[in-house]
Amino acid sequence: MKGIAVLGSTGSIGRQTLDVIRTLPGEFKVVALAAGRNHELLAEQVREFHPRMVWADGDVNGLAWGKGTDFVTMEEMAADAEVDVVMVATTGRAGLSPTFEAIRHGKAVALSNKEVIVMAGELLNEAARHAGAAILPVDSEPSAIWQCMRGEDQPVSKLIITASGGPFRKRPLGELATVTAEQALQHPTWVMGQKITIDSSTLMNKGFEVIECHWLFQMPWDQIEVVVHPQSVIHSMVEFADGSVKAQLGPPDMRLPIQYALMYPDRVANSTLPKFDPLQHSPLTFEQMDMERYPAFKTAVDAGRAGGTFPAVLSAADEEVVHLFLEGKIGFSDINRLVCDVLDSHESSSESSIEGILAADEWARRRVWELVRGR
């Protein structure tokens, strides 16, 4: 059995990871579970899977995890000799340090956390090469590209990332300023966590995915394209030098890329996973992205191209402003404006270290609050 640590076990991806594990008895041993502040759900998961290690955010005094369960850090989980695969299902900077610790110890990293690659893509690649560790994309679009490229040794001319367009694809532009958090959380095709769902409504997430694919697949910026595909069935495509295009299709269900990453290099039958039916999912359509509707996409890609500590500032600022929007403290249109203001006031450093990236992250978060108070 593969020993697995699930970081972010009570979030959307973490819960679905455990769903996959339940349906594949004998394949995995849950060695460690880490979560945020949903202690009640974490306690239920601990009682079911009996991990040897557990971690939770906040005050855990008085919580009984059971005999033989130790409270340790996520970094200790990632480095543990019994762990073969680390599922990084956290959001934001919380996944950065554990991911690098897993890589340093040669673990396979099933990476769902976009922000880790956005913040430190170059460092991540260097660390993985040095340690001989595998980075297994879980995010559906990079996973689709990874699957399309598997077994190919011919030049790739273009990556085509698909985007649903979010819940406001057809809403008049003049009405976007009054969009509420409740409306933004109503994604038309995917069921996800709050942060990624808001990013999907602004298409900030697609900018993040362009940065992801640039680093994961060593693809030049100008050879990555994004098209709107409202049905979310074609998860991404790869164009080869001869003009042939491969696409990866499937119902919008994250358990599919999760299982692919966990079971890699094997494909295993699982009757609980949904199957693609071409008649049920017809028609499949595509649209050009409306850049006026999705300015956050350009903001993200520009920050990725700029390099240095700009991507770390982008990721941190977006995380903060999304939380402010969810709390009703800023409007929908303020999300991109605030991120742009933070980026505009940042003096990037070329220092390529985790410490430099985390310092930029901290600066960006403080800058967001300075700007909000100033307004």
KEKE-3310 file (N, C-alpha, C; in steps of 0.2 Angstrom, whole numbers, plus 5000, padded with zeros to 4 digits):
npx = (5004:5002:5008:5000:4999:4987:4985:4976:4964:4950:4945:4938:4945:4953:4943:4937:4948:4949:4937:4940:4950:4943:4936:4945:4950:4964:4974:4979:4987:4982:4992:4994:4984:4980:4972:4962:4952:4941:4938:4929:4925:4938:4941:4931:4937:4949:4945:4940:4950:4962:4975:4993:4998:4993:4987:4981:4974:4973:4966:4969:4968:4963:4956:4954:4963:4964:4972:4989:4990:4999:5002:5008:5018:5014:5026:5033:5025:5026:5039:5040:5045:5036:5027:5023:5016:5012:4998:4994:4982:4979:4975:4983:4997:5000:5003:5016:5028:5027:5026:5039:5046:5042:5047:5061:5063:5061:5048:5033:5023:5007:4999:4988:4986:4987:4993:5006:5014:5012:5018:5031:5037:5049:5059:5053:5053:5067:5071:5064:5070:5083:5081:5075:5061:5044:5032:5015:5002:4986:4976:4963:4965:4980:4982:4975:4983:4995:4991:4988:5001:5008:5017:5021:5034:5036:5038:5029:5018:5008:4999:4982:4972:4956:4942:4928:4921:4914:4901:4897:4897:4888:4883:4878:4891:4890:4883:4892:4898:4890:4889:4886:4894:4888:4881:4893:4898:4891:4895:4894:4897:4906:4909:4917:4930:4928:4937:4944:4932:4928:4939:4937:4926:4931:4941:4954:4959:4962:4973:4982:4983:4989:5002:5005:5006:5016:5027:5026:5027:5037:5034:5034:5028:5020:5015:5005:4988:4971:4954:4937:4926:4911:4905:4914:4919:4929:4945:4957:4969:4982:4992:5002:5017:5014:5002:4992:4979:4977:4965:4959:4945:4931:4918:4914:4922:4932:4937:4942:4954:4961:4962:4969:4982:4985:4986:4995:5009:4998:4982:4966:4952:4936:4921:4914:4916:4911:4907:4911:4899:4896:4884:4876:4883:4883:4880:4897:4905:4915:4922:4929:4940:4933:4942:4939:4929:4936:4947:4956:4962:4972:4980:4985:4993:5002:5009:5015:5023:5032:5039:5052:5048:5035:5025:5023:5018:5006:4999:4997:4991:4979:4973:4970:4962:4951:4946:4942:4931:4923:4919:4911:4917:4923:4919:4914:4921:4931:4941:4950:4955:4961:4971:4979:4983:4992:5002:5007:5013:5023:5041:5050:5060:5074:5079:5080:5073:5065:5063:5064:5053:5042:5044:5040:5027:5021:5023:5014:5002:5001:5001:4989:4979:4983:4979:4966:4962:4965:4956)
npy = (4994:5011:5024:5038:5056:5068:5084:5097:5091:5092:5101:5104:5097:5089:5081:5075:5067:5058:5052:5045:5036:5028:5021:5013:5001:4994:5000:5011:5018:5029:5039:5052:5066:5083:5098:5113:5124:5116:5106:5097:5089:5084:5076:5066:5061:5056:5046:5037:5034:5032:5039:5040:5052:5069:5086:5102:5118:5132:5132:5117:5112:5100:5092:5076:5064:5051:5035:5033:5042:5056:5073:5083:5094:5100:5099:5090:5079:5078:5074:5062:5044:5034:5040:5040:5047:5064:5073:5088:5098:5110:5128:5143:5150:5141:5129:5129:5127:5114:5107:5109:5103:5089:5087:5088:5077:5067:5063:5059:5071:5075:5088:5100:5113:5128:5140:5137:5134:5145:5155:5150:5143:5141:5138:5127:5118:5117:5111:5099:5092:5091:5083:5072:5070:5068:5078:5078:5084:5089:5098:5101:5106:5107:5093:5087:5091:5085:5072:5071:5073:5063:5049:5054:5060:5070:5087:5100:5112:5120:5124:5122:5129:5126:5136:5138:5150:5155:5160:5173:5174:5179:5190:5207:5219:5231:5227:5220:5226:5225:5213:5199:5190:5178:5176:5175:5163:5153:5143:5137:5124:5117:5110:5117:5123:5139:5149:5146:5145:5159:5164:5158:5165:5177:5174:5174:5162:5156:5163:5160:5146:5147:5151:5140:5130:5135:5133:5119:5112:5118:5127:5140:5157:5163:5152:5147:5146:5152:5147:5149:5137:5133:5121:5113:5100:5096:5097:5102:5105:5099:5104:5098:5098:5094:5099:5091:5088:5084:5080:5080:5073:5073:5071:5086:5083:5082:5070:5062:5068:5067:5054:5049:5055:5050:5036:5035:5027:5020:5016:5014:5004:5011:5010:5020:5032:5045:5044:5049:5053:5055:5059:5063:5074:5083:5099:5103:5117:5132:5148:5164:5172:5186:5199:5211:5208:5200:5205:5202:5190:5194:5202:5192:5184:5194:5197:5184:5183:5194:5190:5187:5192:5196:5186:5180:5190:5193:5181:5181:5194:5192:5181:5188:5198:5191:5185:5197:5201:5190:5192:5203:5215:5222:5226:5216:5221:5227:5217:5214:5227:5230:5220:5224:5237:5234:5226:5236:5244:5237:5233:5223:5209:5199:5189:5172:5163:5153:5161:5174:5174:5171:5183:5193:5189:5191:5205:5209:5205:5214:5226:5226:5228:5240:5248:5246:5251:5264:5268)
npz = (5000:4997:5007:5012:5015:5018:5016:5021:5023:5026:5017:5000:4990:4998:5005:4994:4990:5000:4998:4986:4990:4999:4990:4984:4991:5000:4993:4998:5013:5025:5032:5038:5042:5039:5043:5043:5052:5054:5065:5070:5058:5055:5066:5064:5052:5057:5066:5057:5048:5055:5056:5059:5062:5064:5061:5065:5062:5073:5090:5098:5110:5121:5112:5107:5099:5098:5103:5099:5089:5084:5086:5075:5064:5047:5039:5045:5043:5029:5027:5033:5034:5031:5023:5006:4996:4995:4997:4992:4996:5002:5002:4995:5003:5013:5009:5004:5011:5016:5004:4998:5008:5006:4993:4995:5002:4993:4990:4981:4975:4975:4968:4971:4975:4968:4971:4976:4965:4958:4966:4968:4956:4948:4958:4963:4952:4951:4964:4963:4952:4958:4969:4963:4963:4960:4953:4953:4944:4950:4949:4937:4924:4921:4924:4914:4903:4906:4905:4891:4886:4890:4886:4873:4863:4854:4848:4856:4851:4856:4871:4876:4886:4894:4900:4910:4910:4921:4933:4928:4914:4904:4910:4910:4908:4915:4927:4935:4945:4956:4960:4971:4985:4987:4974:4966:4971:4965:4955:4938:4933:4941:4958:4971:4983:4992:4989:4977:4969:4969:4962:4950:4946:4942:4934:4938:4942:4929:4925:4934:4931:4919:4923:4931:4921:4913:4921:4925:4913:4906:4896:4884:4887:4876:4870:4876:4877:4881:4881:4881:4887:4890:4895:4902:4900:4891:4897:4894:4881:4869:4857:4844:4834:4821:4820:4825:4837:4854:4866:4883:4890:4901:4914:4924:4937:4951:4957:4947:4941:4953:4957:4946:4948:4961:4958:4948:4939:4935:4927:4934:4936:4942:4948:4954:4949:4938:4921:4904:4893:4876:4870:4880:4885:4874:4865:4863:4865:4861:4865:4862:4874:4883:4886:4892:4901:4910:4918:4928:4923:4914:4923:4931:4922:4917:4929:4931:4920:4922:4933:4946:4962:4959:4956:4968:4976:4969:4971:4985:4987:4980:4988:5000:4996:4991:5002:5009:5000:5001:5014:5013:5013:5003:4985:4971:4959:4965:4968:4957:4956:4968:4969:4957:4962:4973:4966:4958:4967:4971:4973:4964:4969:4964:4971:4973:4983:4996:5008:5003:4995:5004:5011:5002:5001:5014:5014:5004:5009:5020:5013:5006:5016:5020:5009:5009:5021:5019:5009)
capx = (5000:5005:5007:4998:4998:4983:4986:4969:4959:4943:4943:4935:4950:4954:4937:4937:4954:4947:4932:4944:4954:4938:4934:4951:4953:4970:4979:4982:4986:4982:4997:4993:4979:4981:4967:4962:4949:4935:4940:4924:4926:4944:4940:4928:4941:4954:4942:4939:4956:4967:4982:4998:5000:4987:4988:4975:4975:4969:4966:4967:4968:4957:4954:4956:4964:4964:4978:4993:4990:5003:5001:5015:5018:5014:5032:5035:5021:5029:5046:5040:5048:5031:5023:5025:5013:5009:4992:4994:4976:4978:4975:4987:5004:5000:5005:5022:5034:5026:5028:5046:5049:5041:5051:5067:5064:5060:5041:5029:5019:5001:4999:4981:4987:4989:4997:5013:5018:5012:5023:5038:5037:5056:5062:5050:5056:5074:5071:5061:5075:5088:5079:5072:5054:5039:5026:5009:4997:4979:4972:4960:4968:4987:4981:4973:4988:4999:4988:4989:5008:5010:5019:5023:5041:5037:5038:5023:5018:5004:4995:4976:4968:4949:4939:4921:4919:4911:4894:4895:4900:4884:4880:4880:4897:4888:4880:4897:4900:4885:4888:4887:4898:4883:4881:4899:4900:4887:4898:4889:4898:4911:4908:4924:4930:4926:4943:4945:4926:4928:4944:4934:4922:4935:4946:4961:4962:4965:4980:4986:4985:4994:5008:5007:5008:5023:5033:5026:5028:5042:5031:5035:5021:5016:5013:4999:4981:4965:4948:4931:4922:4906:4902:4919:4920:4936:4948:4962:4971:4989:4993:5009:5021:5011:4995:4987:4978:4974:4961:4957:4938:4928:4913:4918:4922:4939:4939:4945:4962:4964:4963:4975:4988:4987:4987:5000:5007:4992:4975:4963:4944:4933:4914:4910:4918:4907:4910:4909:4894:4896:4877:4873:4887:4883:4886:4903:4906:4921:4921:4935:4939:4932:4947:4936:4925:4940:4954:4960:4966:4978:4984:4989:4998:5007:5013:5019:5028:5036:5044:5054:5043:5028:5020:5021:5014:5000:4995:4995:4986:4973:4970:4968:4956:4945:4943:4938:4925:4918:4916:4907:4921:4924:4915:4917:4926:4937:4946:4956:4958:4966:4977:4983:4986:4997:5007:5010:5017:5029:5047:5052:5067:5076:5081:5076:5074:5059:5063:5062:5046:5038:5044:5035:5020:5019:5022:5008:4996:5000:4999:4981:4976:4985:4975:4959:4960:4966:4950)
capy = (5000:5018:5028:5045:5062:5072:5091:5100:5085:5094:5105:5101:5092:5084:5077:5070:5063:5053:5048:5040:5031:5024:5016:5009:4997:4990:5003:5017:5019:5036:5040:5058:5071:5090:5102:5120:5124:5111:5101:5091:5084:5081:5071:5061:5057:5052:5040:5032:5032:5031:5041:5041:5059:5074:5093:5106:5125:5135:5129:5110:5109:5096:5087:5069:5061:5044:5032:5032:5048:5061:5080:5086:5099:5097:5098:5083:5074:5077:5071:5055:5039:5030:5043:5039:5052:5069:5076:5095:5100:5116:5134:5148:5149:5136:5123:5130:5124:5106:5104:5109:5097:5083:5086:5087:5070:5063:5061:5061:5077:5077:5095:5103:5120:5132:5145:5135:5134:5152:5158:5147:5138:5140:5135:5120:5114:5115:5106:5092:5089:5089:5077:5066:5069:5069:5083:5075:5089:5087:5103:5098:5108:5104:5086:5086:5092:5080:5066:5072:5073:5056:5044:5058:5062:5074:5093:5102:5118:5125:5121:5126:5128:5128:5140:5138:5157:5156:5162:5179:5174:5182:5195:5213:5221:5236:5224:5216:5229:5224:5205:5197:5184:5172:5174:5172:5156:5148:5141:5134:5117:5114:5111:5118:5127:5146:5153:5144:5147:5166:5165:5156:5170:5183:5170:5174:5155:5154:5166:5156:5140:5149:5151:5133:5126:5138:5130:5112:5109:5122:5130:5148:5160:5164:5145:5144:5149:5150:5148:5148:5131:5133:5114:5110:5093:5096:5100:5106:5102:5100:5104:5095:5101:5093:5102:5087:5091:5079:5083:5075:5074:5069:5075:5090:5079:5082:5064:5059:5069:5065:5046:5048:5057:5045:5029:5036:5028:5015:5018:5009:5005:5013:5011:5026:5038:5047:5042:5054:5051:5060:5061:5067:5080:5087:5100:5106:5124:5136:5155:5168:5175:5193:5202:5217:5205:5196:5209:5198:5185:5198:5204:5187:5182:5199:5196:5178:5185:5199:5185:5189:5191:5198:5181:5179:5196:5192:5176:5184:5199:5189:5178:5193:5202:5186:5184:5203:5200:5185:5195:5209:5222:5225:5224:5211:5224:5229:5212:5215:5234:5230:5216:5228:5242:5230:5225:5243:5247:5232:5233:5216:5206:5194:5184:5166:5159:5153:5166:5180:5173:5172:5190:5196:5187:5195:5212:5210:5205:5220:5231:5225:5231:5247:5251:5245:5256:5271:5269)
capz = (5000:4997:5012:5010:5019:5015:5019:5019:5022:5027:5011:4995:4987:5003:5006:4988:4990:5005:4994:4981:4994:5001:4984:4982:4997:5000:4989:5002:5020:5027:5037:5041:5040:5041:5041:5045:5059:5054:5069:5070:5053:5055:5071:5061:5048:5061:5068:5051:5044:5060:5054:5064:5063:5063:5063:5064:5064:5079:5097:5098:5117:5124:5107:5108:5092:5099:5105:5094:5085:5086:5084:5072:5059:5040:5037:5048:5039:5022:5028:5037:5030:5030:5018:4999:4992:4999:4993:4994:4995:5005:4998:4997:5005:5018:5006:5001:5015:5016:4997:4997:5012:5003:4988:4998:5004:4987:4989:4975:4977:4971:4969:4969:4977:4962:4973:4977:4959:4956:4970:4967:4951:4946:4964:4964:4947:4953:4970:4961:4948:4962:4973:4959:4966:4955:4954:4950:4944:4952:4946:4932:4918:4921:4924:4907:4898:4908:4902:4884:4884:4892:4880:4868:4863:4849:4850:4857:4848:4860:4876:4875:4893:4894:4905:4910:4910:4927:4933:4925:4907:4900:4913:4907:4911:4920:4933:4938:4951:4961:4961:4978:4986:4986:4967:4964:4973:4961:4949:4934:4932:4946:4965:4973:4989:4991:4986:4970:4966:4967:4957:4944:4943:4940:4929:4940:4942:4923:4925:4939:4927:4913:4926:4932:4915:4910:4925:4925:4906:4903:4890:4883:4888:4870:4867:4880:4875:4885:4877:4885:4885:4895:4897:4907:4898:4888:4902:4891:4875:4868:4850:4842:4829:4815:4820:4828:4844:4859:4872:4888:4892:4907:4917:4929:4944:4953:4959:4941:4941:4960:4956:4941:4951:4966:4956:4943:4932:4933:4927:4938:4936:4948:4946:4957:4946:4932:4914:4899:4888:4871:4869:4886:4886:4868:4861:4866:4862:4863:4864:4864:4881:4883:4891:4896:4906:4914:4918:4932:4920:4911:4929:4933:4917:4917:4935:4930:4915:4925:4937:4952:4967:4957:4956:4975:4978:4966:4975:4992:4987:4978:4993:5005:4993:4990:5009:5010:4996:5005:5021:5011:5015:4996:4980:4966:4955:4969:4968:4953:4957:4973:4967:4953:4966:4976:4961:4955:4972:4973:4970:4964:4971:4960:4976:4972:4989:5000:5012:4999:4992:5010:5013:4997:5002:5020:5012:5000:5013:5024:5008:5004:5022:5020:5004:5011:5027:5016:5006)
cpx = (5004:5003:5006:4997:4993:4983:4980:4964:4952:4941:4940:4939:4952:4949:4936:4942:4952:4942:4935:4947:4949:4936:4939:4954:4959:4975:4982:4982:4987:4986:4996:4988:4980:4975:4967:4958:4942:4937:4935:4925:4933:4944:4937:4933:4947:4951:4941:4945:4962:4974:4986:4999:4994:4990:4982:4976:4970:4970:4964:4967:4962:4954:4957:4957:4964:4971:4982:4994:4994:5001:5007:5013:5017:5020:5035:5031:5024:5035:5046:5041:5042:5026:5027:5023:5010:5004:4992:4987:4974:4977:4980:4994:5005:5003:5013:5028:5033:5028:5035:5049:5048:5046:5058:5068:5062:5053:5038:5024:5013:4998:4992:4982:4991:4995:5005:5017:5018:5018:5030:5039:5044:5059:5059:5053:5063:5075:5069:5067:5081:5087:5076:5065:5049:5033:5020:5003:4990:4974:4970:4964:4975:4986:4980:4979:4994:4997:4989:4996:5011:5011:5021:5030:5042:5036:5030:5023:5013:5000:4988:4972:4961:4947:4932:4918:4915:4904:4892:4897:4895:4881:4882:4886:4895:4885:4886:4899:4896:4884:4890:4891:4894:4882:4887:4901:4895:4890:4894:4891:4902:4908:4915:4924:4929:4931:4943:4938:4926:4934:4942:4929:4925:4940:4953:4964:4965:4972:4984:4988:4989:5001:5010:5009:5015:5028:5032:5028:5034:5040:5032:5028:5017:5014:5008:4993:4976:4959:4942:4927:4917:4904:4907:4920:4927:4940:4954:4965:4979:4989:5001:5011:5017:5004:4990:4986:4975:4971:4960:4950:4936:4923:4917:4917:4930:4941:4943:4953:4965:4966:4969:4982:4990:4989:4993:5006:5001:4986:4970:4955:4941:4926:4911:4911:4913:4910:4907:4905:4894:4889:4874:4876:4887:4878:4891:4905:4912:4919:4928:4934:4938:4937:4944:4932:4930:4947:4958:4965:4973:4983:4988:4995:5004:5012:5018:5025:5034:5041:5046:5049:5036:5023:5018:5016:5007:4996:4993:4990:4979:4969:4967:4961:4950:4942:4939:4931:4920:4915:4912:4910:4923:4919:4918:4922:4932:4943:4952:4959:4963:4972:4982:4987:4992:5003:5011:5014:5023:5035:5050:5059:5068:5079:5077:5077:5067:5058:5061:5055:5041:5038:5040:5028:5017:5018:5016:5002:4995:4998:4992:4978:4977:4980:4968:4957:4961:4960:4944)
cpy = (5006:5022:5035:5050:5066:5079:5095:5095:5087:5099:5101:5096:5087:5079:5072:5065:5057:5049:5043:5035:5026:5019:5012:5005:4993:4994:5009:5016:5026:5037:5047:5062:5078:5094:5109:5120:5120:5105:5095:5086:5081:5075:5065:5057:5053:5046:5035:5030:5030:5033:5041:5048:5064:5081:5097:5113:5127:5131:5122:5107:5106:5092:5081:5066:5054:5041:5031:5037:5054:5068:5083:5091:5096:5096:5091:5077:5072:5074:5064:5049:5034:5033:5042:5045:5058:5073:5083:5098:5107:5122:5139:5146:5143:5129:5123:5126:5117:5103:5104:5104:5091:5082:5085:5080:5065:5060:5062:5066:5077:5084:5098:5111:5124:5137:5143:5136:5142:5156:5156:5142:5136:5136:5128:5115:5112:5110:5099:5089:5087:5083:5071:5065:5071:5074:5080:5081:5086:5092:5101:5100:5106:5096:5084:5086:5087:5074:5066:5071:5066:5052:5048:5060:5067:5082:5096:5110:5123:5121:5125:5124:5130:5132:5140:5145:5159:5158:5168:5180:5179:5188:5202:5216:5227:5233:5221:5219:5228:5217:5204:5191:5177:5170:5172:5165:5151:5147:5136:5126:5113:5115:5111:5122:5135:5150:5152:5146:5155:5167:5163:5161:5176:5180:5172:5167:5153:5157:5162:5149:5141:5148:5144:5130:5129:5134:5122:5109:5113:5125:5138:5151:5161:5157:5142:5149:5147:5151:5146:5142:5130:5126:5111:5103:5092:5100:5104:5102:5103:5099:5102:5099:5100:5096:5097:5089:5085:5083:5078:5077:5070:5074:5080:5087:5079:5075:5060:5061:5067:5058:5045:5050:5052:5038:5029:5031:5023:5019:5012:5010:5007:5015:5017:5032:5039:5045:5047:5050:5056:5063:5065:5074:5085:5093:5103:5112:5128:5144:5159:5172:5183:5196:5208:5214:5202:5199:5205:5193:5189:5200:5198:5185:5188:5198:5190:5180:5190:5195:5189:5187:5193:5192:5179:5184:5195:5187:5178:5189:5196:5185:5182:5196:5197:5186:5191:5203:5196:5187:5201:5215:5225:5223:5219:5215:5226:5224:5213:5222:5234:5226:5221:5234:5239:5229:5231:5246:5243:5233:5226:5214:5200:5188:5178:5161:5158:5159:5173:5180:5174:5180:5194:5195:5191:5203:5213:5210:5212:5226:5231:5229:5238:5251:5251:5251:5263:5273:5270)
cpz = (5000:5003:5010:5016:5015:5019:5016:5018:5023:5021:5006:4992:4992:5004:5000:4987:4994:5002:4989:4985:4997:4996:4982:4988:4996:4996:4993:5009:5022:5033:5041:5038:5043:5039:5044:5052:5059:5059:5070:5064:5053:5060:5068:5056:5051:5064:5063:5049:5049:5058:5060:5066:5061:5065:5061:5066:5070:5086:5097:5105:5119:5118:5107:5101:5092:5100:5099:5088:5088:5083:5081:5066:5052:5037:5039:5045:5032:5022:5030:5032:5028:5024:5011:4995:4997:4995:4996:4992:4999:5000:5000:5000:5010:5015:5004:5005:5015:5009:4996:5002:5009:4997:4990:5000:4999:4986:4983:4978:4973:4973:4967:4971:4971:4965:4974:4971:4956:4960:4969:4962:4949:4952:4964:4959:4949:4959:4967:4957:4953:4966:4969:4961:4960:4958:4950:4950:4946:4949:4939:4925:4917:4921:4917:4902:4900:4905:4895:4882:4886:4886:4874:4868:4857:4851:4851:4855:4852:4865:4876:4882:4892:4900:4905:4908:4916:4927:4930:4918:4903:4904:4910:4911:4917:4926:4937:4945:4957:4963:4968:4979:4985:4979:4964:4965:4969:4955:4944:4933:4937:4953:4968:4980:4987:4987:4979:4966:4964:4962:4950:4941:4940:4934:4932:4940:4935:4922:4929:4935:4922:4917:4928:4926:4912:4914:4924:4918:4902:4896:4889:4884:4882:4867:4872:4879:4880:4881:4882:4883:4891:4898:4902:4906:4895:4893:4900:4885:4873:4860:4848:4836:4822:4814:4823:4835:4848:4864:4877:4890:4898:4910:4922:4936:4946:4955:4953:4941:4948:4959:4951:4944:4957:4964:4950:4945:4930:4932:4930:4937:4942:4946:4949:4954:4939:4926:4909:4894:4882:4869:4874:4887:4879:4869:4866:4862:4865:4861:4865:4870:4880:4889:4895:4902:4912:4915:4923:4929:4917:4917:4931:4928:4917:4923:4934:4925:4918:4930:4943:4958:4966:4958:4964:4978:4975:4970:4982:4992:4985:4984:4998:5002:4992:4997:5011:5006:4999:5011:5019:5013:5008:4991:4975:4961:4958:4969:4964:4954:4962:4972:4962:4957:4970:4972:4959:4961:4974:4969:4970:4966:4966:4964:4975:4978:4992:5004:5009:4997:4998:5012:5009:4999:5008:5018:5008:5004:5017:5019:5006:5010:5022:5015:5006:5016:5024:5012:5010)
residu = (MET:LYS:GLY:ILE:ALA:VAL:LEU:GLY:SER:THR:GLY:SER:ILE:GLY:ARG:GLN:THR:LEU:ASP:VAL:ILE:ARG:THR:LEU:PRO:GLY:GLU:PHE:LYS:VAL:VAL:ALA:LEU:ALA:ALA:GLY:ARG:ASN:HIS:GLU:LEU:LEU:ALA:GLU:GLN:VAL:ARG:GLU:PHE:HIS:PRO:ARG:MET:VAL:TRP:ALA:ASP:GLY:ASP:VAL:ASN:GLY:LEU:ALA:TRP:GLY:LYS:GLY:THR:ASP:PHE:VAL:THR:MET:GLU:GLU:MET:ALA:ALA:ASP:ALA:GLU:VAL:ASP:VAL:VAL:MET:VAL:ALA:THR:THR:GLY:ARG:ALA:GLY:LEU:SER:PRO:THR:PHE:GLU:ALA:ILE:ARG:HIS:GLY:LYS:ALA:VAL:ALA:LEU:SER:ASN:LYS:GLU:VAL:ILE:VAL:MET:ALA:GLY:GLU:LEU:LEU:ASN:GLU:ALA:ALA:ARG:HIS:ALA:GLY:ALA:ALA:ILE:LEU:PRO:VAL:ASP:SER:GLU:PRO:SER:ALA:ILE:TRP:GLN:CYS:MET:ARG:GLY:GLU:ASP:GLN:PRO:VAL:SER:LYS:LEU:ILE:ILE:THR:ALA:SER:GLY:GLY:PRO:PHE:ARG:LYS:ARG:PRO:LEU:GLY:GLU:LEU:ALA:THR:VAL:THR:ALA:GLU:GLN:ALA:LEU:GLN:HIS:PRO:THR:TRP:VAL:MET:GLY:GLN:LYS:ILE:THR:ILE:ASP:SER:SER:THR:LEU:MET:ASN:LYS:GLY:PHE:GLU:VAL:ILE:GLU:CYS:HIS:TRP:LEU:PHE:GLN:MET:PRO:TRP:ASP:GLN:ILE:GLU:VAL:VAL:VAL:HIS:PRO:GLN:SER:VAL:ILE:HIS:SER:MET:VAL:GLU:PHE:ALA:ASP:GLY:SER:VAL:LYS:ALA:GLN:LEU:GLY:PRO:PRO:ASP:MET:ARG:LEU:PRO:ILE:GLN:TYR:ALA:LEU:MET:TYR:PRO:ASP:ARG:VAL:ALA:ASN:SER:THR:LEU:PRO:LYS:PHE:ASP:PRO:LEU:GLN:HIS:SER:PRO:LEU:THR:PHE:GLU:GLN:MET:ASP:MET:GLU:ARG:TYR:PRO:ALA:PHE:LYS:THR:ALA:VAL:ASP:ALA:GLY:ARG:ALA:GLY:GLY:THR:PHE:PRO:ALA:VAL:LEU:SER:ALA:ALA:ASP:GLU:GLU:VAL:VAL:HIS:LEU:PHE:LEU:GLU:GLY:LYS:ILE:GLY:PHE:SER:ASP:ILE:ASN:ARG:LEU:VAL:CYS:ASP:VAL:LEU:ASP:SER:HIS:GLU:SER:SER:SER:GLU:SER:SER:ILE:GLU:GLY:ILE:LEU:ALA:ALA:ASP:GLU:TRP:ALA:ARG:ARG:ARG:VAL:TRP:GLU:LEU:VAL:ARG:GLY:ARG)
# end
